[in-house]
Structure formats: C-alpha cells, structure tokens
Amino acid sequence: MKVHLSNPSDLAKQFPITDRLPDWFFRITERSAGVYYVEGIDLRGRRVSSEGTDPDNALAESVAMARGIVKAAP
C-alpha cells in the first residue's frame, strides 16, 4: 500500500496547532456560539475530530484519539 505524505508546512497553515503530537496537526473552529469542533490530521492523511463546549477538552480528546492511532499503527 502506497502512503502519501503531505507537506508539513502546508498542513501547518490550515491546522496551526502543531505542538501536541509529532507529525499531527490540529485546528479548533467555533461552529456556533460556544460549540467547538476540533479536527486533526497527520502526514499520512489520517483524521480525528471531536466536538464540545470546552475547546481545551475537545482538543485533548482529539489528541488522545490521534495517540491511539499512532500506537495501533505498525
């Protein structure tokens, strides 16, 4: 299986939170008043997301999901 690696600098422009997990990029969007949506993507294009009323908790959930993906990957 061919794995396509994205350009980290391009991802960082769209997903500016880069300090939570190596090779993962995150962003937080306020979808409506007080409701936050967090998206994360890695260099292979794998994605995670979560939603909630606390942006920090939603980010922590997405980072935890991404960590699980990293641990499960060969």
C-alpha positions in Angstrom: 0.0 0.0 0.0 1.4 3.4 -1.0 1.3 6.0 1.7 1.1 9.6 0.6 2.9 12.0 2.9 1.6 15.6 3.0 3.9 18.6 3.2 4.1 19.7 6.9 4.3 23.4 6.2 1.2 23.2 4.0 -0.7 21.4 6.8 0.5 23.8 9.4 -1.1 26.7 7.5 -4.5 25.0 7.7 -4.0 23.2 11.0 -1.9 25.6 13.1 -1.8 23.6 16.4 1.4 21.7 15.9 2.8 21.1 19.3 0.6 18.4 20.7 1.8 15.2 18.9 4.7 14.7 16.4 3.5 14.7 12.8 -0.1 15.7 13.8 -1.7 19.0 13.1 -4.9 20.3 14.8 -7.3 23.2 14.5 -10.3 24.5 16.5 -13.3 26.0 14.9 -16.3 27.6 16.8 -19.2 26.1 14.9 -21.9 28.0 16.8 -21.9 30.1 20.0 -19.9 28.1 22.5 -19.7 24.9 20.4 -16.2 24.0 19.3 -15.1 21.5 16.6 -11.6 20.1 16.6 -10.0 18.5 13.6 -6.7 16.8 13.4 -4.7 15.3 10.5 -1.4 13.6 10.2 1.2 13.5 7.4 -0.5 10.3 6.1 -3.9 11.9 5.9 -5.4 10.1 8.9 -8.0 12.2 10.6 -9.6 12.6 14.0 -12.3 15.0 15.3 -14.3 15.9 18.3 -16.8 18.5 19.4 -17.8 20.1 22.7 -18.5 23.2 24.6 -14.9 23.4 26.0 -12.3 23.8 23.3 -9.4 22.6 25.5 -11.3 19.3 26.3 -12.3 18.8 22.7 -8.6 19.3 21.7 -7.5 16.8 24.4 -10.0 14.2 23.1 -8.7 14.6 19.5 -5.1 14.3 20.6 -6.0 11.2 22.6 -7.6 9.7 19.6 -4.6 10.5 17.5 -2.3 8.9 20.0 -4.4 5.8 19.8 -4.0 5.7 16.0 -0.2 6.2 16.4 0.0 3.3 18.9 -2.1 1.0 16.7 -0.1 1.7 13.5 2.6 -0.8 12.6 
